[in-house]
Every structure is written in structure tokens, then in C-alpha cells.
């Protein structure tokens, strides 16, 4: 209990320090007032549109014309691959139809000389799609998954809507020119982030070479090679942090590029659209360098004290939660300039959360920096877990006592026969009880003791797994249970004193 009070005291001190710093930032005299560091913006791209986004916080680190609609070209195939992976078996066989092979834009090419009737697995087609940007593979996969290209396009547009894309429309799975096929750098960053969070797509999209099976025009098979030059060590455009990416080009779109890079436990997605001077690689390098060198991610749960400490309850969805019942997503981060600190971020509590929120989430904290979104964190409750654990830990002593009493009860004898005095009955019962205890009673007691130990071991293991799933330590859980018991005792005493 003393440890709990000390820990609570330390949290209160941290909260007070954060409040004092915030007050100093807004209320201090002009000569000593605190100003947040500016958000760095001293970079740019020669492409018409460019963005670099942190994939963990989803903060937009740099933006240039990111909401202007442009033609995407073959970076469209990232979306195509994501829809296919989510709706097809990788080992299924795909047959290339005449329409898939030949109904393409004139001059768009045919990587690996695919012919009508060729067969490959879905997996093979995905490698051909993402590494060599095969339009024929895009068409064949679309027909395999949805039955027709038009039906597949509907799936593509439904998918981007679920990702929060509001500025895009796709008209074909390959990215070839179409007046209605338009996107923005911001939407493509959302699509790219979703794509590279998919482990299958990431594995395929980061592969440098892949052996394709024999086909009519390639009886010995063929090799699909990565086209994104920032992933190739022997290329002047090589970028060590680049993990995966997709290129694109058409006469209307110009050069387009999506690149996923990882460095120092940070993950960035960069997009450039409409490069007409082949600057898409140098633009992307500048964006990634800027994002990695000028910004940092800060863990929310290690710094946030509001709503999960103190005495003020949180109300959400018609329920009221005490701070001791709440905890913050341990993986949530916000992105800040290197010169900034966590207290520089502004925050707001969102209790009207969508129905598809994570399990046990009751609210969300949204963070901004000079009106720029820099991340969010879910607030979870331990209430259900605590109730389940409390029910599982409930002692069966009362039940055992009732069973013992039932076993000892005897019905009174009726009718004639030998009458025995009550004192004799008591003496006999005592002697009989002693005999039972001396013999089978000891065995029964030990058996029940072992059963109870095993039951508690199973319950502890279940609780340990449940705690691990939510990222809560057993020590923290015990602290929460203790605070809950203390809170219940306080409420009971207050009720008795009314």
C-alpha cells in the first residue's frame, strides 16, 4: 500500500510539472515566455506533389500540393496488390485471358512476354505485378479475384474509402491512363502505409529478384527484377533505409514513386507525383532525409498523465471510469521536431469513438502541434479484465463449507427401534468424525488441496496471458486491483456515513 501511494505521488508530481510547464508557455511574461519550436519546413521537391508521412503516428511531416489530384500511373498496383492479397489464396492458379493480355493501352508493353493461356499462381502474378509492373498481371489478377476488371475496380474504390481516402478514384487495376483515374499524394501515402503494413505485400514488394515459372514464350522460366532503384545497392540512387517501393510512369502522369523506408525504429512513407524532369528519386531522398534527421517519435504512454492518473473520472459511452481503471496504448507515438518536448503538443479527448474501435477502448487522445495532427492514442479500460480476474480468483471456501455441512447432516430416525440419547449420539458422532479424519479425511483434504492449487495455477496462467495481450505487467495489474479494492472500501465507508 505504501508503494502504491509513493507511485501515485510520483505521478501527481509529474502531472504538476507538466501543468506548470504548460502554464509557463501561455501565462509567463513576454520577456520569459516559452514559444514552441517551429515545425521545420526547409525542404522541398521538384515534383509537382510530394509528401513524407510517419507510418506509426500518421503525422504528415512535409507536404507540397498533397491534396491536388494527379494521375497515379503504376503506383496504382500497390492498391491492386493489397485488394488481391486480402481476397485471394496465394496458391490459386491464375489463367491469363485474351482480354487480360491484349486489352491494354497501345505501347504499354508486355513484361516477360505473357501470352493468352499462360498460367501462374496468384503469388507469381503478384511478384510480376510489383517488381516488373506488369499490366497483364494486374488485369489477370483482377479477373481472377472479381470476375471482371470493372467488378475489381469497385473493390478498389471500396478499399480506399475504408482507408480514409476522399480525394481519389480508380478506374483500372494497372494505372494506365484514364481521365477518371486520379489520386493525391496524401491519399497515396495512406494507401502505401496500408500496403506495407501487410506482411505478405511487404515481403513481395521488398524482394529484389523472383524466379517465375515456365510459360509459352519463356519455357525455361524468367526472372522478375525490382525496378525501384533506391533498393538496388549497385545503383547511384541506392538509399540504405529504403525497404520497399513502387514506381510509375505514363505520358500523362509523368514519373510517380512510393517508397517505404525504415531507420532507427522509425518508419516513413514518401510519395512524389508528376515528376517531369526525372527528379522523383532525388526528391524522395530529400523527403526521407528530412523526415529521419529533423523529427523524432515520442511514446505517449510514457509521458501522458491526463485521464489515467489523479482523481478525476472519465465519462464515455454512458459509463464513468476511474483513472485507476484506465491505461494508454503502449505502442502509440506522436511525431515532434527534434527541438520540441512532449508538453509542447496540444491534446484533446475524444469520447465519441467509432463503433469499430479496438476492444476495451473507451476514448482516444488526439495530439496536434500548431494545428498539425501529429498522432493519437487509444485509452483502454481494465474493468472487464479486472472483473473476470476477480470472479476467477473468488475463493470456493463457502461452497466447500456448504458441501461439508450437507455431508454431515443426517435425517432423524422414525418408528420403533432402539432409542439413543442425544448425548450418546453426539459422542458417537465425535468418535466417528475422528476416525474419518484419521483415515480417509486426510486423503480427501490433500486431494482437494492439490486440486485447488492446480485451479489457481490455471487461473494465474490465464491472467498472465490476458495481461500480456494488452501489454500490462502483473505488477501493474496488482496495483490496479489494490486501488480498486481501496476505492470500493472508501465508497462503502462513505455510504455508511451518509
Backbone torsions as a table, in degrees:
resi	resn	phi	psi	omega
1	UNK	NA	-40.3	178.5
2	UNK	-62.5	-39.9	179.3
3	UNK	-62.5	-40.2	179.2
4	UNK	-62.2	-42.5	-179.4
5	UNK	-65.9	-40.3	179.2
6	UNK	-64.3	-43.5	-180.0
7	UNK	-64.7	-41.4	177.9
8	UNK	-62.8	-37.4	178.6
9	UNK	-64.4	-41.2	178.3
10	UNK	-63.1	-39.5	178.9
11	UNK	-65.3	-37.8	178.9
12	UNK	-65.8	-37.3	178.4
13	UNK	-64.6	-43.9	178.8
14	UNK	-61.0	-43.3	179.5
15	UNK	-62.2	-41.8	179.3
16	UNK	-63.8	-40.0	179.3
17	UNK	-63.1	-42.5	179.1
18	UNK	-63.6	-39.4	179.7
19	UNK	-66.0	-42.2	179.7
20	UNK	-62.1	-43.0	179.4
21	UNK	-63.5	-42.5	178.9
22	UNK	-63.4	-39.5	179.1
23	UNK	-65.5	-39.3	179.3
24	UNK	-63.1	-33.2	-178.4
25	UNK	-69.6	-29.7	-173.7
26	UNK	-109.0	-26.1	-171.6
27	UNK	-111.9	-9.7	-176.2
28	UNK	-66.6	158.9	178.1
29	UNK	-64.6	157.7	-174.3
30	UNK	-57.6	-35.1	-176.1
31	UNK	-69.9	-24.0	-177.4
32	UNK	-123.1	12.5	-175.9
33	UNK	-66.1	149.5	-178.2
34	UNK	-98.1	131.4	178.1
35	UNK	-118.3	133.4	176.9
36	UNK	-61.8	142.5	173.7
37	UNK	-59.2	145.2	177.4
38	UNK	-65.5	151.9	174.0
39	UNK	-77.0	119.6	-177.2
40	UNK	-56.8	140.5	179.5
41	UNK	-143.3	13.4	-174.2
42	UNK	-84.0	58.2	172.6
43	UNK	-149.6	-178.3	179.8
44	UNK	-179.7	173.9	178.7
45	UNK	-131.1	152.1	175.9
46	UNK	-86.8	-18.6	170.9
47	UNK	-63.5	158.5	-177.0
48	UNK	-67.8	-33.4	178.5
49	UNK	-131.9	145.5	177.5
50	UNK	-158.0	146.5	180.0
51	UNK	-150.3	147.1	166.0
52	UNK	-131.4	129.1	-173.7
53	UNK	-127.8	140.4	173.7
54	UNK	-78.9	125.3	-174.4
55	UNK	-76.0	-18.7	179.4
56	UNK	-87.2	-42.9	179.2
57	UNK	-94.3	-17.4	-174.2
58	UNK	62.2	23.4	175.9
59	UNK	-76.9	136.6	174.9
60	UNK	-83.1	109.9	-176.3
61	UNK	-80.4	-42.2	176.4
62	UNK	-139.3	142.8	-178.3
63	UNK	-141.3	131.5	173.1
64	UNK	-137.6	109.2	-179.9
65	UNK	53.3	41.8	-171.5
66	UNK	-77.1	-8.3	178.8
67	UNK	-111.3	11.8	175.4
68	UNK	-88.3	129.6	-177.8
69	UNK	-73.6	133.6	178.6
70	UNK	-136.8	162.6	173.0
71	UNK	-75.0	134.6	-174.3
72	UNK	-85.5	-26.3	-171.2
73	UNK	59.4	-145.6	-168.2
74	UNK	-77.0	-2.9	171.2
75	UNK	-66.1	-13.0	171.0
76	UNK	-53.3	-32.5	-174.4
77	UNK	-64.7	-17.9	172.3
78	UNK	-63.2	-45.1	178.0
79	UNK	-65.9	-42.8	178.3
80	UNK	-57.6	-46.7	-179.3
81	UNK	-63.3	-40.5	-179.2
82	UNK	-63.6	-43.9	179.2
83	UNK	-65.0	-40.8	179.4
84	UNK	-63.0	-49.1	-176.9
85	UNK	-60.9	-35.4	-178.6
86	UNK	-78.8	-10.4	-173.7
87	UNK	-131.8	10.1	-177.2
88	UNK	-141.9	156.2	173.2
89	UNK	-85.9	127.6	-175.2
90	UNK	-63.8	-22.0	-178.3
91	UNK	-93.9	-1.2	176.9
92	UNK	-66.1	153.9	-179.9
93	UNK	-93.7	131.0	177.8
94	UNK	-107.4	128.8	176.3
95	UNK	-107.0	126.2	-178.2
96	UNK	-77.3	117.4	179.1
97	UNK	-82.0	168.2	176.4
98	UNK	-60.4	-42.1	-178.6
99	UNK	-65.0	-40.0	-179.2
100	UNK	-63.5	-36.1	-175.7
101	UNK	-83.4	-41.8	-168.2
102	UNK	-108.9	-17.5	179.7
103	UNK	-87.5	68.0	179.7
104	UNK	-132.1	165.3	179.9
105	UNK	-62.0	137.9	-179.7
106	UNK	-59.2	132.5	178.9
107	UNK	84.0	3.1	-177.5
108	UNK	-81.5	-9.5	173.1
109	UNK	85.0	174.2	179.8
110	UNK	-147.1	90.1	-177.4
111	UNK	-61.4	131.2	178.8
112	UNK	66.7	15.0	171.0
113	UNK	53.5	52.0	178.9
114	UNK	-65.7	143.1	-179.6
115	UNK	-123.9	153.3	175.5
116	UNK	-53.9	132.6	-179.5
117	UNK	94.8	-13.4	175.9
118	UNK	-60.5	148.2	-179.9
119	UNK	-127.9	138.1	175.6
120	UNK	-145.1	162.3	172.7
121	UNK	-75.5	164.7	174.5
122	UNK	-57.6	-40.6	179.7
123	UNK	-60.1	-47.5	178.4
124	UNK	-57.7	-45.0	-178.6
125	UNK	-62.9	-36.4	179.7
126	UNK	-66.4	-39.1	175.9
127	UNK	-64.4	-42.5	178.0
128	UNK	-64.6	-35.4	-179.6
129	UNK	-67.7	-50.4	-171.2
130	UNK	-85.7	-32.1	-178.5
131	UNK	-84.4	-45.2	-175.5
132	UNK	-108.2	-0.5	175.5
133	UNK	59.5	44.6	-178.1
134	UNK	-72.1	121.4	175.4
135	UNK	-69.4	-34.3	178.6
136	UNK	-64.2	-39.5	177.5
137	UNK	-64.4	-39.6	177.9
138	UNK	-60.7	-45.5	-178.8
139	UNK	-66.0	-44.6	-177.7
140	UNK	-65.5	-40.7	178.1
141	UNK	-64.2	-41.3	179.2
142	UNK	-61.1	-44.9	179.3
143	UNK	-65.6	-37.9	-178.7
144	UNK	-66.2	-41.6	-175.4
145	UNK	-78.0	-44.6	-171.0
146	UNK	-113.3	-7.7	-179.1
147	UNK	93.9	-26.0	177.8
148	UNK	-158.2	161.0	178.4
149	UNK	-65.8	-40.3	-179.1
150	UNK	-61.1	-43.8	179.3
151	UNK	-65.0	-35.8	179.3
152	UNK	-68.7	-38.2	178.1
153	UNK	-59.7	-38.3	176.0
154	UNK	-59.7	-41.0	177.7
155	UNK	-64.3	-37.9	178.3
156	UNK	-61.6	-46.0	-177.7
157	UNK	-71.6	-31.2	173.2
158	UNK	-65.9	-38.9	-179.5
159	UNK	-64.5	-46.3	-177.8
160	UNK	-66.6	-30.7	176.2
161	UNK	-63.5	-39.4	179.2
162	UNK	-68.5	-22.0	178.7
163	UNK	-87.2	-4.7	-179.8
164	UNK	91.5	13.3	178.2
165	UNK	-80.7	123.9	-177.9
166	UNK	-121.2	0.4	-173.2
167	UNK	-118.7	16.8	-173.5
168	UNK	-128.5	154.9	169.9
169	UNK	-148.4	132.0	-179.9
170	UNK	-112.0	142.2	-175.4
171	UNK	-120.0	-11.9	177.1
172	UNK	-155.9	161.2	-175.2
173	UNK	-84.2	-7.9	-174.2
174	UNK	-97.9	-28.3	-176.0
175	UNK	94.7	5.0	176.8
176	UNK	-64.5	160.2	-171.8
177	UNK	-56.0	133.1	173.5
178	UNK	-157.0	132.5	-175.6
179	UNK	-60.0	-25.2	-176.8
180	UNK	-98.4	-1.2	-179.4
181	UNK	-91.6	99.1	-174.8
182	UNK	-137.1	149.3	176.8
183	UNK	-148.0	-178.6	175.1
184	UNK	-129.2	163.6	178.7
185	UNK	-62.2	-36.8	-179.9
186	UNK	-65.2	-48.2	-179.8
187	UNK	-63.1	-38.9	179.8
188	UNK	-67.9	-28.4	174.4
189	UNK	-67.4	-39.8	176.4
190	UNK	-64.0	-43.0	179.5
191	UNK	-65.6	-44.3	179.6
192	UNK	-63.2	-41.1	178.6
193	UNK	-62.9	-43.5	178.3
194	UNK	-65.0	-39.5	-178.8
195	UNK	-63.0	-47.7	-174.5
196	UNK	-83.4	-3.4	167.4
197	UNK	-80.3	-17.6	178.0
198	UNK	-80.0	117.0	-173.7
199	UNK	-61.9	-34.5	178.8
200	UNK	-67.6	-46.0	180.0
201	UNK	-65.1	-39.1	179.3
202	UNK	-63.5	-41.3	179.0
203	UNK	-61.8	-45.4	-179.7
204	UNK	-68.9	-45.1	-175.4
205	UNK	-72.1	-8.1	177.9
206	UNK	-109.4	1.3	179.9
207	UNK	-79.1	137.1	-177.6
208	UNK	-88.5	-32.5	178.7
209	UNK	-143.7	148.1	179.0
210	UNK	-147.9	131.6	-179.7
211	UNK	-83.8	119.2	178.7
212	UNK	-89.0	154.1	-179.1
213	UNK	-74.5	164.8	177.7
214	UNK	-59.6	147.7	176.6
215	UNK	-140.3	178.0	-174.8
216	UNK	-57.8	-43.9	-177.8
217	UNK	-93.6	-3.7	178.0
218	UNK	-137.0	72.8	-175.0
219	UNK	-62.3	-21.5	177.1
220	UNK	-97.5	11.9	-177.6
221	UNK	83.0	179.7	179.4
222	UNK	-148.4	167.6	-179.8
223	UNK	-116.9	126.0	174.2
224	UNK	-88.3	131.9	-176.1
225	UNK	-119.3	140.7	178.6
226	UNK	-61.7	131.6	-179.3
227	UNK	-95.6	-18.1	-177.3
228	UNK	-75.2	111.5	-170.5
229	UNK	-71.0	-20.2	-179.2
230	UNK	-72.9	-10.1	178.5
231	UNK	-97.1	-4.9	-173.5
232	UNK	-101.6	116.7	-173.4
233	UNK	-62.0	-30.0	-177.1
234	UNK	-92.2	11.6	-179.8
235	UNK	-104.1	141.6	178.9
236	UNK	-59.1	-22.5	-179.9
237	UNK	-88.8	5.4	-176.5
238	UNK	-57.2	136.8	179.8
239	UNK	-130.7	109.8	-171.4
240	UNK	-54.7	-32.3	-177.3
241	UNK	-81.4	-11.8	-179.1
242	UNK	-68.2	130.9	-177.1
243	UNK	-108.7	-42.2	-176.6
244	UNK	-156.2	165.2	178.2
245	UNK	177.5	172.6	-178.9
246	UNK	-141.8	134.2	178.8
247	UNK	-97.0	164.3	175.1
248	UNK	-157.2	148.4	174.6
249	UNK	-161.4	133.1	163.6
250	UNK	-144.3	168.5	-179.1
251	UNK	-63.1	-30.1	-179.4
252	UNK	-86.5	-43.0	-175.5
253	UNK	-76.6	-25.0	-169.7
254	UNK	70.9	-159.3	177.2
255	UNK	-82.6	130.5	174.9
256	UNK	-126.1	153.7	-174.8
257	UNK	-155.1	135.4	171.1
258	UNK	-121.8	131.2	-176.7
259	UNK	-136.3	131.5	175.3
260	UNK	-107.6	126.6	-178.9
261	UNK	-132.0	150.6	-178.5
262	UNK	-136.7	132.1	-179.2
263	UNK	-157.6	134.2	177.7
264	UNK	51.6	45.9	177.7
265	UNK	64.2	17.5	174.6
266	UNK	-115.6	145.6	-177.4
267	UNK	-124.0	124.1	-179.5
268	UNK	-120.8	148.4	173.3
269	UNK	-121.6	127.4	-179.6
270	UNK	-119.6	140.5	179.9
271	UNK	-134.2	133.6	170.1
272	UNK	-126.0	139.2	179.4
273	UNK	-126.2	145.2	174.7
274	UNK	56.6	62.2	168.5
275	UNK	-92.4	118.8	-178.0
276	UNK	-103.7	-5.8	-179.4
277	UNK	-119.9	24.7	179.0
278	UNK	54.7	42.0	178.2
279	UNK	-100.9	9.1	-172.5
280	UNK	-62.7	-33.5	178.8
281	UNK	-75.6	-45.7	178.9
282	UNK	-66.2	-36.1	175.8
283	UNK	-61.6	-44.8	-178.4
284	UNK	-65.3	-40.8	176.5
285	UNK	-58.5	-45.3	179.7
286	UNK	-61.9	-42.1	-180.0
287	UNK	-63.3	-45.7	-178.4
288	UNK	-68.2	-43.0	176.5
289	UNK	-57.8	-44.5	180.0
290	UNK	-61.0	-47.0	-177.9
291	UNK	-65.7	-40.4	-178.1
292	UNK	-75.3	-37.8	-171.5
293	UNK	-89.1	-23.4	-172.9
294	UNK	-107.5	-3.4	-175.4
295	UNK	-135.2	163.3	179.5
296	UNK	-141.8	159.8	172.9
297	UNK	-106.7	138.4	-179.1
298	UNK	-121.2	129.0	-179.2
299	UNK	-69.7	131.9	-176.2
300	UNK	-74.5	-47.9	-173.8
301	UNK	-63.5	-25.3	179.8
302	UNK	-81.7	-8.5	-176.0
303	UNK	-126.9	-26.4	-175.2
304	UNK	-80.5	131.4	178.2
305	UNK	-115.9	-16.3	-178.6
306	UNK	-68.2	142.4	173.4
307	UNK	73.0	-21.2	179.7
308	UNK	-111.3	1.0	174.0
309	UNK	-135.7	171.8	179.5
310	UNK	84.2	-156.5	-174.8
311	UNK	-119.0	-9.9	-174.9
312	UNK	-76.4	121.3	-179.8
313	UNK	-73.9	161.1	177.2
314	UNK	-113.4	129.3	179.2
315	UNK	-107.5	130.3	-179.9
316	UNK	-157.8	134.6	177.1
317	UNK	58.9	32.8	-179.6
318	UNK	79.0	4.5	179.0
319	UNK	-115.7	153.6	176.3
320	UNK	-118.0	130.5	-176.4
321	UNK	-121.1	134.8	174.2
322	UNK	-79.0	150.4	178.9
323	UNK	-53.7	-32.7	-179.4
324	UNK	-68.9	-13.2	179.2
325	UNK	-96.8	2.3	-172.2
326	UNK	-120.6	150.7	171.8
327	UNK	-150.3	159.1	-174.8
328	UNK	-101.2	142.8	176.4
329	UNK	-47.8	119.2	-174.1
330	UNK	-72.1	-15.8	-179.4
331	UNK	-96.3	-5.7	-175.6
332	UNK	-72.2	138.9	178.2
333	UNK	-134.7	160.1	168.9
334	UNK	-121.3	152.5	-179.3
335	UNK	-103.4	128.9	-177.2
336	UNK	-132.7	155.0	169.0
337	UNK	-59.8	151.9	-177.8
338	UNK	-57.1	-32.0	-175.9
339	UNK	-80.3	-12.4	-175.6
340	UNK	-88.5	162.6	175.9
341	UNK	-121.3	167.3	-174.8
342	UNK	-57.2	-39.0	-177.5
343	UNK	-65.9	-15.1	177.3
344	UNK	-70.7	-22.5	-178.3
345	UNK	-74.7	141.6	173.9
346	UNK	-95.1	147.9	-174.8
347	UNK	-135.7	155.3	175.5
348	UNK	-143.4	143.5	-179.3
349	UNK	-93.6	130.8	178.6
350	UNK	-114.8	114.2	178.5
351	UNK	-103.5	-16.7	176.1
352	UNK	-88.7	79.8	-173.3
353	UNK	-97.0	154.6	-177.6
354	UNK	-65.3	158.4	-176.9
355	UNK	-67.1	-25.2	179.9
356	UNK	-90.2	28.5	179.5
357	UNK	-66.9	159.6	178.6
358	UNK	-59.5	153.0	179.9
359	UNK	-59.8	136.1	179.4
360	UNK	73.9	2.3	176.6
361	UNK	-77.1	136.5	179.9
362	UNK	-120.2	-15.7	-179.9
363	UNK	-163.9	172.8	178.2
364	UNK	-139.0	140.7	174.4
365	UNK	-102.6	123.8	176.1
366	UNK	-103.2	134.4	-177.7
367	UNK	-114.6	141.7	176.3
368	UNK	-133.7	160.8	177.0
369	UNK	-138.2	109.6	-174.3
370	UNK	50.7	48.4	177.6
371	UNK	69.4	13.7	177.5
372	UNK	-104.6	129.0	178.5
373	UNK	-68.2	128.4	-176.7
374	UNK	-125.5	4.2	176.8
375	UNK	145.2	174.0	178.7
376	UNK	-152.2	164.7	-179.2
377	UNK	-146.0	134.5	176.6
378	UNK	-80.0	142.1	171.4
379	UNK	-102.9	125.4	-178.2
380	UNK	-110.2	156.3	175.3
381	UNK	-108.5	146.9	175.3
382	UNK	-99.3	6.8	-171.8
383	UNK	-59.1	-51.3	-177.9
384	UNK	-63.3	-41.5	179.6
385	UNK	-64.5	-40.1	179.8
386	UNK	-65.3	-40.2	179.4
387	UNK	-66.3	-41.2	178.4
388	UNK	-64.0	-43.2	-179.7
389	UNK	-65.8	-39.4	-179.7
390	UNK	-64.8	-40.7	178.2
391	UNK	-65.5	-38.4	-179.7
392	UNK	-70.1	-32.8	-178.1
393	UNK	-82.8	-7.6	-177.1
394	UNK	-59.4	128.7	-174.5
395	UNK	-72.3	139.1	178.1
396	UNK	-87.6	18.4	-174.1
397	UNK	-60.2	-42.4	-178.5
398	UNK	-61.6	-43.1	-179.9
399	UNK	-62.8	-43.2	-179.9
400	UNK	-62.7	-39.2	-179.8
401	UNK	-64.6	-40.9	179.0
402	UNK	-63.8	-40.7	179.3
403	UNK	-63.2	-39.7	-179.9
404	UNK	-65.8	-41.5	179.9
405	UNK	-65.4	-39.2	178.7
406	UNK	-63.9	-38.9	-179.4
407	UNK	-66.7	-26.4	-176.7
408	UNK	-90.7	-15.8	-179.0
409	UNK	-71.5	141.2	177.7
410	UNK	-129.1	144.9	178.6
411	UNK	-80.4	141.5	177.9
412	UNK	-66.6	142.5	178.5
413	UNK	-77.3	143.8	178.9
414	UNK	-119.5	163.1	176.0
415	UNK	85.6	-168.8	-177.2
416	UNK	-75.3	-167.1	179.8
417	UNK	112.3	-179.3	-176.5
418	UNK	-69.3	129.4	177.0
419	UNK	-93.9	132.5	-179.2
420	UNK	-115.7	136.0	180.0
421	UNK	-67.1	155.2	-179.1
422	UNK	-62.1	-35.4	-179.8
423	UNK	-67.5	-36.9	179.0
424	UNK	-68.1	-38.4	178.2
425	UNK	-61.2	-42.8	-179.0
426	UNK	-63.7	-45.0	-179.7
427	UNK	-61.9	-43.6	179.8
428	UNK	-63.1	-40.7	180.0
429	UNK	-63.7	-39.4	179.6
430	UNK	-64.2	-43.8	180.0
431	UNK	-63.5	-42.3	179.9
432	UNK	-63.8	-41.6	179.4
433	UNK	-62.7	-41.0	178.7
434	UNK	-62.4	-40.3	179.9
435	UNK	-64.4	-40.6	179.5
436	UNK	-63.6	-44.3	179.2
437	UNK	-63.6	-36.7	-178.0
438	UNK	-71.8	-24.5	-177.7
439	UNK	-111.2	-101.4	-175.0
440	UNK	-65.6	-24.4	-178.4
441	UNK	-62.3	-40.0	179.6
442	UNK	-65.0	-42.6	178.5
443	UNK	-61.3	-44.5	-180.0
444	UNK	-61.9	-42.3	-178.4
445	UNK	-62.9	-44.8	-179.1
446	UNK	-66.2	-37.5	178.7
447	UNK	-63.6	-45.8	178.7
448	UNK	-64.0	-35.7	179.7
449	UNK	-64.0	-43.5	178.2
450	UNK	-65.2	-40.9	178.7
451	UNK	-61.7	-41.3	-179.7
452	UNK	-66.9	-40.4	177.3
453	UNK	-61.5	-42.6	179.4
454	UNK	-66.1	-40.0	178.3
455	UNK	-61.1	-43.8	-179.4
456	UNK	-68.7	-33.8	177.4
457	UNK	-63.9	-42.8	179.0
458	UNK	-63.3	-42.4	179.7
459	UNK	-64.6	-41.5	178.3
460	UNK	-62.6	-40.1	179.9
461	UNK	-66.4	-41.2	177.3
462	UNK	-62.2	-43.0	-179.8
463	UNK	-65.2	-40.0	-179.9
464	UNK	-61.0	-43.5	179.4
465	UNK	-65.5	-41.4	179.9
466	UNK	-63.3	-40.8	178.7
467	UNK	-66.0	-38.9	179.6
468	UNK	-63.7	-36.1	-179.5
469	UNK	-63.2	-33.7	-178.2
470	UNK	-99.9	2.6	176.6
471	UNK	73.4	31.7	-179.8
472	UNK	-112.1	132.3	179.5
473	UNK	-78.3	159.4	178.8
474	UNK	-65.1	-34.2	178.7
475	UNK	-64.0	-42.1	179.6
476	UNK	-66.1	-38.0	178.9
477	UNK	-64.2	-43.8	179.2
478	UNK	-61.7	-37.5	177.7
479	UNK	-62.9	-44.0	-179.6
480	UNK	-63.9	-40.2	178.7
481	UNK	-64.0	-39.9	179.5
482	UNK	-64.9	-43.4	178.9
483	UNK	-65.3	-34.7	178.3
484	UNK	-65.8	-43.1	178.3
485	UNK	-63.4	-40.9	178.5
486	UNK	-64.8	-39.7	178.5
487	UNK	-64.3	-40.6	177.9
488	UNK	-63.0	-42.7	-179.6
489	UNK	-63.9	-41.0	179.2
490	UNK	-64.1	-43.8	178.6
491	UNK	-62.4	-39.3	179.9
492	UNK	-65.8	-42.1	179.2
493	UNK	-65.6	-39.5	178.9
494	UNK	-64.0	-39.1	179.5
495	UNK	-65.9	-38.8	179.9
496	UNK	-69.0	-26.4	-177.9
497	UNK	-88.0	-5.2	-179.6
498	UNK	-70.7	NA	NA
